């Protein structure tokens, strides 16, 4: 069992909650793109759901792997969508990377910043000195995504890392979702320096622990709930920290991706959108390989490699998906082999998903 799989390896079903999640948890640690907005537009119903969650007493913190902008700029964007937010409510991977640097480096140490204004501001906030050339002999190089990232800055970072500077990346996201499709993200861009120097960066953003720890520290959360749309960043970071999570289906993860999720990327709760914060979540009942939730029942049909998931019933689609996840994640499924898409697709069609 790997370290990533350890915290959540025994989870075989989604959790139930007899009360709304906004009452059960004190702070929602919310991802942004795919959860609150998508591209340049607010996700329908997001602002209203968050307003109701806040009115019930849940505090909102916005946690993002985006390191290119400052928290104040992100807060202003949220306000434009009708979501009241202050800069203090926004926690970025740039801030997590800056704390990581400050924990090892002395105050005033030079750090070569391969990134944008948000990363430079975070480094300066921690008492370190941002520089742009290797001739300053930086103690570290920190790299974060920026739309105008230049070859000359990448070259300076590479020279500094080759000379012995500690290499830190804000996040390892290989792709960046945009309205035009997936484009290269910071994880891909970091490979320029990594390939040239043979030194891999230490990442601070999701799913690595530093950003989650930064979010808990800055928000003061006692009972946090991670809310995200990506299994490999949002949900895995929660699993590695042992923190409950809510997956929303408004962004990257599809119902198929959820059902096929490995143990260390399985959420605690499921919702089609942020209104999932405002309601109770029914538990899944299982007996003899049959799993029920609401008006739905899921089980395996057939044997060995020919086994398929079967779903019958009616009611809320989310309940059917909960039952389907329980059957798919069941330790006793036929053959115990890794799930494949063909075993799941027909059952999802029953839900029109």
N, C-alpha and C positions, 0 to 999 in steps of 0.2 A: 504494500500500500504506500503510495507516495504521500508527501507532506500535504499536497493540495487536496488529496482525497480523504485525508484523515478525519477532518472535523465533521463531515457530512456523510461518511460512507454508509452509515446504518439507516439513513433516511429512505424510506420506501413509499411514502405517501405524503401528500400535502397536508398541512395542519388544518384543524378547524378552530374557529373562534366564535364563541357565543355572543360576543359583543363587537361593535364596530372597531376596526383596527385603530381608528383615531382616538378611541377611548382606552384601548389596551396599551398603546405605546405613546411615549411622551414626545418624541421627536421623529419626524420623517426625514430621512437622509435621501433626498430626491436627486436622481440623475436628471439631466436637462433634455438633451436632444433625443427624441424618441419617447420621452415621458411627458414633458411640459410643452415642448414645441418640436416641430419637425421642419428642418430647414429654416425658412424665415417666417413661419406661421405658427400660431398657437394651436395645439391639438384641441379640437372641439371638446368643450366641457371641462377642460383642465382647470381653467381659472375658477370656475364655479365650484368644482370639487375641492380645490385647495382652500378656497374661502370658507367653505363649510367645515372642512377639517380644522382649520385654524380657529373658527368660531367655537368649536367643541372643546378647544383647549390644547390641541396638538400643535407643537411648534414645527416650523418648516425650515429646513436647511437644504441648500442646493449644492450638490457635490458633483464636480465635473472634472473629467480628464483633460478638458480644454485648458491649455496653458498660455494661449496667445493673448487673452484679454484680461484686464484687471477685474476684480470683484465688483467695483463700482460700475464698470461698463456693462457687466452681465446683469447687475441689479437694475440698471436703467432699462435694459431690454425687457426684463420681466415686468417692470412697471408698465411698459408700453403694451403688454398683453393683458393688463388689468390684474396683475399679480403683485401686490405690495411686497417689496423686498428691499432690504438695506444691504450695503456692501458687506456688513458683518455676517449676513445670512448666507453668503456665497463662499464655498471652500473649493479651491482649485488644486490640480496636481502640481502647479507651480509653487504653491504655498507648501505642499507636502515635500517637494524636492528641496525647497529652501530650508525647511526645518532639518531635513536629513543632512544637508551640507553643514548647517550651523552646529549640529550635534558633534561633528567631527573636527571642524576647522575653527581656528581662533578668530575672534572678532577682527574685522577689517581685512581678512584674507581675500586676495584677488580670486574671482571666479569668472572664467570666460563663459559668457552667456551666448549660446547659439539658439536664438529664439526671439520673441517679440517683447513688447513693452510689459505685458503681464508677468513674464518671467523675470525681467530685469527688476521690476518693482518688488516682487516677492523676495528676491535675493537681497535687495537693499533693505527691505523691512527687517530681515534677520541680522542686520549688522555686518553684512559681507559687502565686498566692493566689486560691482560688475565691471568687467573689462571686455575688450573685443579683439585683442591681438595676443598671440602666443609669446611675444617678446616681453610681456608683463610677468611672465613666469607664473601663471595661475596655478593655484593649488588644486583646482578642480575645473572640469568642463561640465556645464549642465545644458542639455539640449531639449527644446520643446518646439512644438509645431508653430510655425508662423507663415502666413501666405507668401510673404516676400523674402523668404529665406534664401540667402545668396551663396553661390559657390565660394566666394572669398571667405565668408564667415565659417562655412563648413571646413575649409582648408585650414583656417587658423585653429579651429577646434581640434582637427586631426593632428596638427603639429604639436599642440599642447598635450594631447593624450599620448602621443608617441614619446614625448619628453618625460612622461611619468605622472601627468595630472590624472586625478580620479575622475572617471567618466560616469555621470549620472544622467538619466533620462527622465523627463517628467512622466511619461507613460509609454507603453509599448504597443499601442493600437496600430496594427498594420494598415488598416484602412480608415478613411474618414467619410462618413455618409454625407452626401450633398444632393441637391436637387437634380444634378446631372448623373448621379450614380456614385459608386464608391471610388474615392481617390486615395492616393498614398497618404498614410497617416504618419505620426511621429515615429512609430516603431519601424516603419519602412525607411524613413529619412535617417534614423540613427544608424542604419546599416552602412551608410556612406563612411562614417568615421570608424565604425566597428570593422568593416572590411579592410579599410586602409591601414588600420593599426593592429588588428588582431585582438582588440580589447572590447569586450561586451559591456554595455552600460548596466548600472544598477538602476532599476526603475522604481519610481515612487508612487505612480498612479495605480488605479485599479487594474488588475485584481491584487496587486501587491499591498501589504499591510500599511505602509506609511499614510496613504491618503485616507483610509478608513479611520486610522488613529487620529489624524489631524481633524477630521470631521467630528468625531466624538468629543475631542478636546475643545474645539472652538464652539460647538453647539451646547456643550454641557449635558449631553444626553445621558440619561440613566437607563432608559428602556428604548433604545433606538430601533427603528424599522428601516431597513434599506429598501428603496423603491427604484426599480430599474427596468430596462427593456432588453438588456444584453446578458446572456448567460455567462459569457467568458470574461466579463469585467464586473458588472454590478453584482450579479448573483454569486459568482465565485468569490468576490472579495468579502461578501457577507458570510458565506459558508466558512471561509478560512478564519474569520474572526469569531465564528460561533454566534452570529447575529441573525435574527429572523429577517426574512426578505419577502417582498411582494413583487412578482413579475407582472408587468402590464404588457399587453399585446398590441400597443400602438406604435412600436418601433421596429427594431431589427428582428427579434425572435418571433418565429412563426409557431403555430400550434404543433406542427410536425417537429420543429426543433426542440420544443419543450418536452414532448413525449420521449424523444430520443436522448434527452439530456443525461450525461454521465452523473454519477452520484455527487461529485463535488461542485456541480453546477445546477443543482435542483433547488428551486425556491421553496419557501415555507408556505406562501399563499399565491393565489392566481387571480387576476382580474383582467377584463378586457380593457379597462381604462382606470383613471385615477378615482373614479367613483367607488372603486373597491376599498378605499380608505373609510368609506362612510357606512359600510354594511357589515353584518356578521358573515362569517364564512362557514358553510356547512362542512362537517367532518365526513370523511369517507368511511363507510362500514365495509369490512371484508370478512368473508367466511368461505372456506373451501375453494379458494381461487376465484371467487366472484366478488366484485367490488361495486358497491352502490353509493350513489350520491344524488340527492333529490329524486327525480323520476328516472334516473339512468342506471343501467347495470352494464359493467364491462367484464369480460373474461376471455380466456384463450380458447380457441377452437382449433382442433387438429393437433398433430404431434410433430416433434423434431423440427427439421428445417421447413416443413410445410405449415407449421403453426401460424395462425393469424389471430389478431385481436378482433373480438366481436363486441359491438356496442348496440344495446337496445334500450328503448324507452322514449321519453319526451320530457320537455321542461327547459330550464335554463341551459344554454350552451356551455357556460362555465362549469356547471355541475357535471355535464357529460364529459368534459375535458378532465375534470378532477378524477372521475372514476376511471377514465382511460389511462391517466398517468399512474394511478395506483396499480392497475393491472400490468402496465408496461414495466414498472419499477419493482414488481413483485419478485422476491428472491426465488420463488418456486416456479417461475415461468418455464415452459417446456424447453428442455435442453440447456437452459441457463446461458445461452449464447448471447453475444451482443445484439441489440436490436437492429433491425434493418428497416428501411423505409417501406418496403412492400408489406411488412407485417402490420403496418399502422395505417396506411393511406385509406383503405376501404372504410375503417372505423371512423376516420376523420370526415369522410364524405357523408356519413350519417348525420354529422353535425353541420354540414354545409361549410366546412372549414378546409 
